[in-house]
Amino acid sequence: MRVVKVLNNSLVLALDDAGQETILMGKGIGYHKSIGYQFQESEIEKVFVLKDKVVSRNIIRLAAETDAVYFELAKSVIDYAIETYGMKLMDHIYLSLTDHLSFAARRIREGIVLQNFYTLEMKKFNPNEFQVGEYAVSLMSEQLGMEVPMDEAGNIAFHFINAQYDHPYNSQNLLIASTVSDILDIVKYSFGITYNEDSTPYSRYVTHVQLFVQRLVSRNQLPDEKSSLLYEQISAVCQKEFECVEKIQIYVMDKFRQKLTSQERMYLALHIHRVLEEQ
């Protein structure tokens, strides 16, 4: 492997013996390396073969915009997931997780904390991935010298759920993705709105719908409310939102043959309400 360009201390653009462009990853792999340097195999920790030009551009862009410490953090967390739980992960997680860790650290430094309302659900349904998220939070706190909230563990866990070849959730990705898209469209066209995809309420809304659909697919909905008082209070205030939830119920019954519980209806209505408040 011969160096073509040093992208940062952890990433190098290189040519293999067949003349194929590759990205080499390793802690300090780019430090004091010059064009033409020949690598020994022992120096290389990860090789990306750049057959896809889009992936190639994204790696090079991310390397230019992101401190090498985030690539090293991401690789440490990924190595932990593989060694501890034997996860079989797609290569794109090296990019998506690096980008997420960098952005999360910037948010936290600016005092912006995105609360994850699904921590308990994540721990219940995906305990291994959540524990990897907890490890990542601990490692970030230690290596970046900042207090990273545990809510971030659930956000990181999502990357490991989505990147696994053999994860049950991943095998149903097409069904889940299409269902989420349909529900978002039901709400969008019911109210004639355009989503503000950069907003916090929209992000929470989409996350809620994704987990809601995951519960539908696994036939494990949230239970009915023990007391009807809260449900009645919210339905009185959010009448138009509950009318939209009825449309979602018709869709769900047709597709999954399931009746929504009162809790599922209530939380859907609340998230729709928060999205509508932005309009």
C-alpha positions in Angstrom: 0.0 0.0 0.0 1.4 3.4 -1.1 0.4 6.8 0.3 -1.3 9.1 -2.2 -2.7 11.6 0.3 -2.7 12.0 4.1 -6.3 12.9 5.0 -5.7 13.2 8.7 -3.8 11.5 11.5 -6.1 8.5 11.3 -7.0 8.3 7.6 -4.8 7.9 4.5 -5.7 7.7 0.8 -3.6 5.0 -0.7 -3.1 2.7 -3.8 -2.9 -1.0 -3.4 -0.7 -3.3 -5.5 -3.4 -3.5 -8.2 -3.7 0.3 -8.5 -7.0 0.4 -6.7 -7.7 3.5 -4.5 -8.3 2.6 -0.9 -8.7 4.4 2.4 -6.5 3.1 5.2 -7.6 3.6 8.9 -5.5 3.3 12.0 -4.6 5.3 15.1 -1.8 7.7 14.0 -1.5 6.1 10.6 -1.1 9.4 8.8 1.2 11.0 11.3 4.5 12.2 9.6 3.7 10.1 6.5 4.6 11.5 3.1 3.4 10.7 -0.5 4.9 7.5 -1.7 5.4 6.0 1.8 4.9 2.2 1.7 2.9 0.7 4.5 3.5 -2.6 6.3 0.4 -4.7 7.0 0.9 -4.3 10.7 0.4 -0.5 10.5 -3.1 -0.9 8.9 -6.2 -1.5 11.0 -9.0 -1.1 8.5 -9.1 -0.9 4.7 -11.9 0.7 2.6 -11.8 -0.2 -1.1 -13.3 2.8 -2.9 -15.5 1.3 -5.6 -18.3 3.7 -4.8 -17.4 7.3 -5.8 -20.1 8.7 -3.5 -18.7 6.8 -0.5 -15.2 7.9 -1.5 -16.3 11.6 -1.6 -18.0 11.3 1.7 -15.0 9.8 3.5 -12.7 12.5 2.1 -15.2 15.3 3.0 -15.6 13.9 6.5 -11.9 13.6 7.0 -11.4 17.3 5.9 -14.1 18.5 8.3 -13.6 16.2 11.3 -10.9 16.0 13.9 -9.0 12.6 13.8 -10.0 12.0 17.4 -13.6 11.2 16.3 -12.5 8.6 13.8 -10.4 7.0 16.6 -13.3 7.1 19.0 -15.7 5.6 16.5 -13.2 2.8 15.7 -12.7 2.0 19.4 -16.4 1.8 20.0 -16.9 -0.4 16.8 -14.1 -2.7 17.9 -15.7 -3.0 21.3 -19.1 -4.0 19.7 -17.4 -6.6 17.5 -15.2 -8.1 20.2 -17.9 -8.0 23.0 -21.0 -9.1 21.1 -19.6 -10.5 17.8 -21.6 -7.9 15.8 -21.3 -8.2 12.0 -21.3 -4.6 10.9 -21.5 -2.9 7.5 -18.7 -0.5 6.7 -20.9 2.6 6.5 -21.0 2.7 10.3 -17.4 4.0 10.4 -18.6 7.1 8.6 -22.0 7.5 10.2 -20.8 7.0 13.8 -17.8 9.3 13.3 -20.1 12.0 12.0 -22.5 11.4 14.9 -19.9 11.6 17.6 -18.4 14.8 16.2 -21.8 16.5 15.9 -22.9 15.3 19.4 -19.7 16.7 21.0 -20.3 20.0 19.3 -23.9 20.1 20.5 -22.9 19.3 24.0 -20.2 22.0 24.1 -22.8 24.5 22.9 -25.2 23.4 25.7 -27.7 21.7 23.4 -28.8 18.3 24.7 -31.3 16.3 22.7 -33.2 14.3 25.3 -33.9 10.7 24.2 -37.4 9.7 25.5 -36.9 6.0 24.5 -34.0 5.0 26.7 -36.1 2.3 28.6 -37.5 0.9 25.3 -34.0 0.8 23.8 -32.6 -1.0 26.8 -35.4 -3.5 26.7 -35.5 -4.3 23.0 -31.8 -3.9 22.1 -29.7 -4.4 25.3 -26.5 -5.2 23.6 -26.6 -2.2 21.3 -27.6 0.0 24.2 -24.7 -1.2 26.3 -22.3 -0.4 23.4 -23.9 3.1 23.5 -23.2 3.3 27.2 -19.5 2.3 26.5 -19.3 5.1 23.8 -20.7 7.7 26.2 -18.1 6.7 28.9 -15.3 6.8 26.3 -16.4 10.2 25.0 -16.5 11.6 28.5 -13.1 10.3 29.3 -11.3 11.2 26.1 -12.9 14.5 25.3 -13.0 15.7 28.9 -16.7 16.5 28.9 -19.9 15.2 30.6 -21.8 13.3 27.9 -25.5 12.7 29.0 -26.6 9.0 29.0 -29.5 9.9 26.6 -26.7 9.9 24.0 -26.3 6.1 24.5 -29.7 5.4 22.8 -28.8 7.7 19.8 -25.5 5.8 19.4 -27.3 2.4 19.7 -29.4 3.2 16.7 -26.3 3.2 14.5 -25.4 -0.4 15.6 -29.0 -1.6 15.1 -29.0 -0.3 11.6 -25.5 -1.4 10.6 -25.8 -5.1 11.5 -26.2 -7.6 8.6 -28.0 -10.1 10.8 -30.0 -7.9 13.2 -33.7 -8.8 13.3 -34.5 -5.1 13.0 -32.2 -4.8 10.0 -33.9 -7.8 8.1 -37.2 -5.9 8.4 -35.8 -2.5 7.4 -37.7 -2.2 4.1 -41.0 -3.0 5.8 -40.3 -0.5 8.7 -39.0 2.2 6.4 -41.9 2.0 4.0 -44.4 2.0 6.9 -42.7 5.0 8.6 -42.8 6.9 5.2 -46.5 6.1 4.8 -47.4 7.3 8.3 -45.4 10.5 7.8 -47.3 11.1 4.5 -50.7 10.4 6.2 -49.9 13.2 8.7 -48.3 15.5 6.1 -51.3 15.3 3.6 -53.9 15.4 6.4 -52.8 18.8 7.5 -51.3 20.1 4.2 -47.9 20.8 5.9 -44.3 20.8 4.9 -42.0 19.3 7.6 -39.2 21.3 9.1 -36.7 18.4 9.0 -34.0 20.4 10.9 -36.2 20.9 14.0 -36.0 19.1 17.3 -39.8 18.3 17.4 -39.6 16.7 13.9 -36.5 14.6 14.9 -38.3 13.4 18.0 -41.5 12.8 16.0 -39.7 10.7 13.4 -37.8 8.7 16.1 -41.1 8.0 17.9 -42.8 6.8 14.6 -39.8 4.6 13.9 -40.0 2.9 17.3 -43.8 2.8 17.1 -43.5 0.8 13.8 -40.8 -1.4 15.3 -43.4 -2.3 18.1 -46.0 -3.0 15.5 -43.7 -5.3 13.6 -42.8 -7.2 16.8 -46.4 -7.1 17.9 -45.4 -5.5 21.2 -47.3 -2.3 21.5 -47.3 -0.1 24.6 -50.1 -1.2 27.0 -53.4 0.6 27.3 -53.5 3.4 29.9 -54.7 2.1 33.3 -56.6 5.4 33.8 -58.5 7.0 31.0 -58.3 10.5 32.6 -55.0 11.6 30.9 -56.2 10.1 27.6 -59.5 12.0 27.8 -57.7 15.3 28.7 -55.3 15.1 25.8 -58.0 14.0 23.3 -60.1 17.0 24.3 -57.2 19.4 23.6 -55.8 17.6 20.5 -59.0 16.7 18.6 -57.7 17.2 15.1 -54.5 15.2 15.9 -56.7 12.3 17.2 -58.7 12.5 13.9 -55.4 12.0 12.1 -54.5 9.1 14.4 -57.7 7.5 13.4 -56.5 7.6 9.8 -53.3 5.9 11.0 -55.3 3.3 12.8 -57.2 2.4 9.6 -53.8 2.1 7.8 -52.3 -0.1 10.6 -55.4 -2.3 10.7 -55.2 -2.9 7.0 -51.4 -3.5 7.0 -50.8 -5.3 10.3 -54.3 -6.3 11.5 -53.7 -4.6 14.9 -55.8 -2.2 16.9 -53.7 0.6 18.5 -53.7 0.8 22.2 -54.7 4.0 24.0 -51.0 4.8 24.9 -49.9 4.4 21.3 -52.7 6.7 20.1 -52.0 9.3 22.8 -48.2 9.5 22.1 -48.8 9.7 18.3 -51.2 12.6 18.8 -48.8 14.4 21.1 -45.9 14.2 18.7 -48.2 15.3 15.8 -49.3 18.2 17.9 -45.7 19.3 18.6 -44.9 19.2 14.8 -48.1 21.2 14.0 -47.1 23.9 16.6 -44.1 24.7 14.3 -46.3 25.5 11.3 
